[in-house]
């Protein structure tokens, strides 16, 4: 894991990834060397205290250039919550995450519909409804009209907030995100960001296991279809 000061969800991800047979490691952001890893995950938290803007300082870390090289090589990268914010700030994903439109920190469970299978994390999940928890104050995905239109036309929306019946209604949108967007991918499909926390719904005791559907491809178990992994937090 690329561990930034202020990251706090890396241990949750470690536990969840071990459940699918992965072998996660934590790496301090200033010592980033991803050459020997097969995948990277950026967990949630408040990197550098979210001063200025969520992810705005983290994007200046030397780790980002290494992560960009890693992504350009086609390796899988997953960013959750603060990780999604960092990926957008670094230009690895389109759009930006800004303050929730209701100006409240929202901690709740949400439903999402998988809109794209063109990622390592959502393959064979197209159309599936997933239920995961959120915990953020700056989770509203925005983009200028041209970018938003291009993202939709290219099928880069990976997850969309919906109600329990699968309808993308305003009431199902927890933060005012444009188009009910909960997660997007890059054009190549190997970099994915989402605001919900898959690592927090990996055991029934915690309220659900839908997070495992996205994390399973990162594991080494036969059923996980995956490879050893670095958690880049």
Secondary structure, DSSP 8 states (H G I E B T S, - for coil): -EE-TTB--HHHHHHHHHHTT----BEEGGG---TT-SEEEE--B-GGGG-SSTTTTGGGSHHHHHHHHHHHTT-EEEEETHHHHHHHHTTSSSSEEE--TT-S-EEEEEEEEE----STTTTT-TT-EEEEEEEESS-EEE--HHHHHHHHHTT-EEEEEE-TTS---GGG-SS--GGGEEEEE-SSSSEEEESSBGGGSSBGGGTB-THHHHHGGGS-SGGGT----EE--
